[in-house]
């Protein structure tokens, strides 16, 4: 049974910051993974999940929502900016592998959308670089899911493309049209002083050797949420 917490509707641009990090997902499975891994609570009035994530000495307020419930990734970004004013917005969930360098279950972390000349601010890219300096590049994780099953997977630093027709060239990790929407929404944001950057954290649901399955999508979403949790202290560093 869900836990609910009431919060009054408000425009946080005119008030205090309501979240440090905003999270956008696409599917219910992706949002469920974020909710469970980050231990968030559903807020009725905001139609979003909220909570404070404690990791590596940081306490980070997170607000997460699903793009489809707000019309699009751009509109979800606008709502997060308007009602929560997070320092950074993260797109997480599942993407499709582009090429053999990344496999199903792996996680891609990106601050650049290839071919669109859209790059997150340098401070966010630096935070991601620090994560890979600490964890290795690629980082090697063993992530335990909600059923207690632990799987090994890699976390890779690179770029994604918003173009589903792009040919594999070994330079781009994944196909993620929503990433282009996020980067564009950030560039065109109404209040430049509110959100300071964006990043993409995507689990790979299928590749050249694995067909898309519900189980594979759920595993990829969970892995992405687990990596996001580890990245949170680094993203907070980027906002200082």
Secondary structure, DSSP 4 states (H G I P E B T S, - for coil): ---B-------GGGS----SEEEEESSHHHHHHHHHHHT-EEETTTTEEEEEEEETTEEEEEEEEEGGGGTSHHHHHHHHHHHT--SEEEEEEEEEE-STTS-TT-EEEEEEEETTTEE--HHHHHHHHHHHHHHTTTEEEEEE-TTS-EEEEEEEEEEEES-TTPPP-SSEEEE-HHHHHHHHHHHT-S-TTT--EEEEEEEEEEBTTB---HHHHHHHHHHHHHHHHHHHHHHHHHT-
